[in-house]
Amino acid sequence: MASVRTPLLSDRLAVREPPPGRAVMRQRWSRLLFLHWPVPAETLQSKLPPGLHVDTHDGVAWLGIVPFYMERIRPVALPPVPGVSWFLELNIRTYVHDDDGTPGIWFFSLDCNQPLAVEVARRFFHLPYQHALMSAEESNGRVRYHCQRETDGAQDAVFNYEICHTGSPADPDTLEFFLAERYLLYSVTADGSLFTGRVHHPPYRLAPVDCDEWSVEPARLDGLDLPETPPASILGAETMDVRIFPLMKKRPSR
């Protein structure tokens, strides 16, 4: 059995550097809302594939609900396409590492209102994208965001929030850094093969958020119980231009 190494701060900083090779896609993320609750690590560990381990901050594991806007999505060499390159996404996520201590994100689900994006992400990135009815309206800087997954029994999840100012990068080794500064995702195929995907962008400029309405409905649909109490961490970020790199099959641990 391979030994498991816990991520060091140097590991968390290293994944912020641009990965080797060329990006395959460009995206813009905006109006990001990061809602997080502490969750027992053993609850999350039981839902992870072999080879991944729950990542913790000061011994605490976290589950996040992150709604945001996806904009200008396109392959690197092509322009955005109206009606295809702009949509909404909401993901349910936790934080993990592999046996070598490489920190990343594990997505339990990613709701999306662009059918083509759902099918592409499922097929080429092995991610659990879900079709959803979604909308977002803005008034005086305030966002009212709706998400209802297209599955039996799903209810409308509503988020009402305003990002208070432009924000600033999180200091390393803080909870804010741990929750937001994630540049690697893990995904798994039907045969159990583990893959990694990298992104690159400047550090998030994290800001306080006035959020007076939220929902744990998307997590409930994933079989994850969250309390109806307010999130323990509420953060926001405005606009981020992102480069997406090819998915890579994970090599055996060292």
Summary of the structure (lengths in Angstrom):
residues: 254
radius of gyration: 17.2
end to end distance: 11.6
largest distance: 55.8
contacts: 784
relative contact order: 0.23
helix: 13%
strand: 44%
